[in-house]
Amino acid sequence: MANDERIESQINKLEEKFKNSGQDLSSYLDGLLYQKYLTYWDYIHLDTLLSIQVPRTHFPDEEIFIMYHQITELYFKLILHEQKQIVDDRSQDLAFFIEKIRRINSYFKALISSFSIMIRGMEREQFLRYRMALLPASGFQSAQYRMIEIYATPLENLVHQSERDSFSKENNIEELFEHIYWKKGATDLSTGEKTLTLKQFEFRYTPRLLRISNQVKSSTIYHKYLQLPKKLRENEELISALKDMDMNANVNWPLMHMGSAYRYLAKENKEVEATGGTNWKDFLPPSFQKIIFFPTLYSEEELDNWGKQWVDHIFNPENRK
């Protein structure tokens, strides 16, 4: 096709595209003519992005702390982007399912491998000082991570382990949400009452989290897996990808936080409370919580030994330097 013919063909396609918009093609071409050239820095809002690190103290390492948490939240958004596509999909296409779970795992692996920035990348003395200016804020208050859990599995799988046997899918969403595991991790260590950290979080995000929980009540990623035809449910690639997601989200990611907590909060036999008063020694260990997104994929032995890796990880001297 000659160049003129190709241009004419493209113009015809544009006319077809815009014919129902209430404007003729000429108006859109005028807009294209007057539009400024796009630049990289404008497209990704680079100046804005680089301006939102606002330390509250003069300690240099606080800026590292801020940036790493902002990067983490962007990765959480990438994970949610893939989860929402799985939840909304009606095709039961196996290749689509596997690809989305693999993408989720790639984001988790990037987060896990980068966590050395938190474990080794800041001076402990600086951290212990500037953290006091952050109270009662806490990484516990990451709403996006709670959304990741809610999109992944039914709420009954997120009820605290000590109460899980008392609840099932027959309970309503509000009852299940009230007993979700992470609420027990934000209790005052001396009184057992809710910390301000938890009260702030509940006030800001409970309506949104309940709305999402109701929206995906029968369409979480685990539901999507169980709804597949039996032959597809037995696909080894899919099972392996889902198990990797479980391990990344519920064992490897918490283990990274345990390593960081022990480095900064439990060194030289001097234990320090986490920001916001969260009970990190009971809240973070995966073997204590036993949060498992896809429980039917595992044997009884695997379920019993879930998260036991944290013991070896934490008590390895190399991880506490």
C-alpha positions in Angstrom: 0.0 0.0 0.0 1.4 3.4 -1.0 2.0 6.0 1.7 -0.9 8.2 0.6 -3.3 5.2 0.6 -2.1 4.2 4.1 -2.7 7.8 5.4 -6.2 7.8 3.8 -7.0 4.5 5.4 -5.9 5.8 8.8 -8.1 8.9 8.4 -11.1 6.8 7.5 -10.5 4.8 10.7 -10.3 7.9 12.8 -13.5 9.2 11.2 -15.2 6.0 12.2 -13.9 6.1 15.7 -15.1 9.7 16.4 -18.3 9.8 14.4 -20.5 9.2 17.5 -18.7 11.7 19.7 -20.6 14.8 18.6 -17.6 16.3 17.0 -16.2 15.8 13.5 -12.7 14.5 12.8 -11.4 18.0 11.9 -12.0 19.2 15.5 -9.9 16.4 16.9 -7.1 17.1 14.3 -7.1 20.7 15.4 -6.6 19.5 19.0 -3.7 17.3 17.9 -2.2 20.3 16.0 -2.3 22.6 19.0 -1.3 20.0 21.6 2.2 20.3 23.0 4.8 17.5 22.6 4.7 15.0 25.4 7.8 14.7 27.6 9.0 11.9 29.9 8.9 14.2 33.0 5.4 15.4 32.3 4.1 11.9 31.5 5.2 10.4 34.8 4.8 13.6 36.8 8.4 13.4 37.7 8.7 16.7 39.5 5.7 15.8 41.7 7.0 12.4 42.4 10.4 13.7 43.6 8.8 16.4 45.7 6.7 14.1 48.0 9.5 12.9 50.3 9.0 15.2 53.2 11.1 14.2 56.3 9.9 15.2 59.7 13.3 15.3 61.3 16.9 16.3 60.2 18.2 12.7 60.1 19.3 11.8 56.6 18.2 8.2 56.7 14.6 9.2 57.3 14.3 10.1 53.6 15.4 6.5 52.7 12.7 5.2 55.0 10.0 7.4 53.3 11.1 6.5 49.7 11.2 2.8 50.4 7.7 2.8 51.8 6.4 4.8 48.8 8.0 2.4 46.4 6.4 -0.5 48.4 3.0 1.1 48.0 3.5 1.4 44.3 4.3 -2.3 44.1 1.2 -3.0 46.1 -0.8 -1.0 43.5 0.7 -3.2 40.8 -0.4 -6.3 42.6 -3.9 -5.0 43.1 -4.0 -4.1 39.4 -3.5 -7.8 38.5 -5.8 -9.1 41.2 -8.7 -6.9 40.1 -8.3 -8.3 36.5 -8.5 -11.9 37.9 -11.6 -11.0 40.0 -13.4 -9.3 37.2 -12.6 -12.0 34.6 -15.4 -14.3 33.5 -13.6 -16.3 30.8 -12.0 -19.0 33.0 -9.0 -18.8 30.7 -6.2 -20.8 32.2 -3.3 -18.9 30.5 -4.8 -15.6 31.6 -5.0 -16.8 35.2 -1.5 -18.2 35.3 0.0 -15.0 33.7 -1.7 -12.7 36.2 -0.5 -14.8 39.2 3.0 -14.9 37.8 3.0 -11.1 37.5 1.8 -10.8 41.1 4.7 -13.1 42.1 7.2 -11.0 40.2 6.1 -7.9 42.1 6.3 -9.7 45.4 9.8 -11.0 44.6 11.0 -7.5 43.7 9.7 -6.3 47.1 11.2 -9.2 49.0 14.6 -8.9 47.3 14.7 -5.1 47.8 14.0 -5.3 51.6 17.7 -5.3 52.4 17.3 -1.5 51.9 15.3 -1.6 55.1 17.3 -4.2 56.9 20.8 -3.0 56.0 20.3 0.4 54.5 19.8 2.7 57.5 21.7 3.4 60.6 20.0 1.9 63.7 20.7 4.9 65.9 19.2 7.3 63.4 16.1 5.1 63.0 15.5 4.8 66.7 15.5 8.5 67.0 13.5 9.7 64.0 10.9 7.0 64.4 9.7 8.8 67.5 8.6 11.7 65.3 6.4 9.3 63.3 4.1 8.2 66.2 1.5 6.8 65.9 2.0 6.2 62.2 2.9 2.6 61.3 3.4 0.4 58.2 0.5 -1.5 59.9 -1.7 1.2 58.4 -1.1 0.1 54.7 -4.7 -0.2 53.4 -3.5 -1.5 50.1 -1.9 -4.6 51.7 -5.2 -5.3 53.5 -6.9 -5.0 50.1 -4.4 -7.5 48.6 -5.5 -10.0 51.3 -9.2 -9.4 50.7 -8.9 -9.9 47.0 -6.9 -13.0 47.5 -9.1 -15.1 49.8 -12.4 -15.2 51.7 -12.5 -13.4 54.9 -13.0 -16.5 56.9 -9.4 -17.4 56.0 -8.2 -14.1 57.4 -9.8 -14.5 60.9 -7.3 -14.7 63.6 -6.0 -18.2 64.1 -7.2 -18.4 67.7 -10.8 -17.9 66.5 -10.8 -19.3 63.0 -12.5 -22.5 63.8 -15.5 -20.6 65.2 -16.2 -18.9 61.8 -17.1 -19.9 58.3 -18.5 -18.5 55.1 -21.9 -18.6 56.8 -21.0 -15.6 59.0 -21.7 -12.2 57.5 -18.8 -10.0 56.2 -19.1 -7.5 59.1 -18.7 -10.3 61.7 -15.7 -11.8 59.9 -14.1 -8.4 59.5 -14.3 -7.6 63.1 -12.3 -10.7 63.9 -9.7 -10.3 61.2 -6.2 -11.3 62.3 -4.3 -8.0 62.0 -6.6 -6.2 64.5 -5.0 -8.3 67.3 -1.6 -7.1 66.3 -2.5 -3.5 67.1 -3.4 -3.7 70.7 -1.7 -1.9 73.6 0.9 -4.2 75.1 -0.1 -3.3 78.7 -3.9 -2.9 78.5 -5.0 -5.0 75.6 -7.0 -2.0 74.2 -7.0 -0.8 70.6 -4.0 1.4 69.9 -4.5 4.8 68.3 -2.8 3.4 65.3 -5.7 0.9 64.9 -8.4 3.4 65.7 -7.0 5.8 63.1 -6.9 3.0 60.5 -10.4 1.7 61.2 -11.9 5.2 61.0 -10.3 5.9 57.7 -10.5 2.6 55.9 -13.1 0.3 57.4 -16.0 1.5 55.1 -13.8 0.9 52.0 -12.5 -2.5 53.2 -16.0 -3.7 54.0 -17.2 -2.5 50.6 -14.5 -4.4 48.8 -15.1 -7.5 51.0 -18.7 -7.5 50.0 -17.9 -6.9 46.3 -15.6 -10.0 46.2 -17.6 -12.2 48.6 -17.9 -14.9 46.0 -15.2 -13.9 43.5 -11.8 -13.7 45.3 -8.8 -15.3 43.6 -9.4 -18.4 45.7 -13.0 -18.5 44.6 -11.9 -18.1 40.9 -9.6 -21.0 41.3 -12.3 -23.2 42.9 -14.8 -22.3 40.2 -12.5 -23.6 37.4 -13.4 -27.0 35.8 -11.6 -29.8 37.7 -9.1 -30.4 34.9 -8.0 -26.8 35.0 -7.8 -26.8 38.8 -5.3 -29.7 38.5 -3.0 -27.7 36.3 0.5 -27.9 37.8 1.6 -24.5 36.5 -1.4 -22.8 38.1 -1.0 -24.7 41.4 2.7 -23.8 41.6 2.0 -20.1 40.8 -0.7 -19.9 43.5 1.5 -21.6 46.1 4.3 -19.2 45.2 1.9 -16.3 45.8 0.9 -17.8 49.2 4.5 -18.2 50.2 5.5 -14.8 49.0 2.7 -12.9 50.7 2.3 -14.9 53.9 5.8 -16.2 54.7 8.6 -14.5 52.8 7.2 -10.9 53.0 6.5 -11.2 56.8 10.0 -12.8 57.3 11.6 -9.7 55.8 9.8 -7.5 58.3 10.8 -9.9 61.1 14.5 -9.5 60.0 14.1 -5.7 60.0 12.3 -5.6 63.4 14.9 -7.7 65.0 17.7 -5.6 63.6 16.2 -2.3 64.8 14.0 -3.2 67.7 15.6 -6.2 69.4 19.3 -5.8 69.3 21.7 -6.2 72.2 18.9 -7.7 74.4 17.1 -4.3 74.4 13.7 -4.7 73.0 11.9 -1.6 71.6 8.2 -1.3 70.8 7.2 -0.8 67.2 5.8 2.6 66.1 2.1 2.8 67.0 2.5 0.2 69.8 1.9 -2.7 67.4 2.7 -6.0 69.0 5.2 -7.0 66.3 6.6 -10.2 68.0 3.1 -11.7 68.0 1.8 -10.0 64.8 4.6 -10.6 62.3 5.7 -14.3 62.6 3.9 -16.3 59.8 3.8 -19.4 62.0 1.8 -17.6 64.6 -0.8 -16.1 62.1 -1.0 -19.1 59.7 -2.6 -16.9 57.0 -3.0 -19.1 54.0 -4.8 -17.8 50.9 -5.4 -21.2 49.2 -5.6 -23.8 51.9 -6.8 -26.8 49.9 -3.6 -26.8 47.8 -1.6 -28.1 50.8 -1.2 -31.4 52.7 -2.0 -31.5 56.4 1.7 -31.6 57.1 2.3 -28.5 55.0 -0.5 -26.7 56.9 0.9 -27.8 60.3 4.4 -26.6 59.4 3.3 -23.3 57.8 5.8 -20.5 58.4 8.1 -22.5 60.6 11.0 -21.1 58.4 10.8 -17.9 60.5 12.4 -19.7 63.5 15.5 -20.6 61.6 15.6 -17.2 59.9 15.3 -15.1 63.0 17.7 -17.2 65.2 20.3 -17.3 62.5 23.0 -15.0 63.9 23.7 -13.6 60.4 20.2 -12.2 60.2 20.6 -10.2 63.5 23.8 -8.3 62.6 
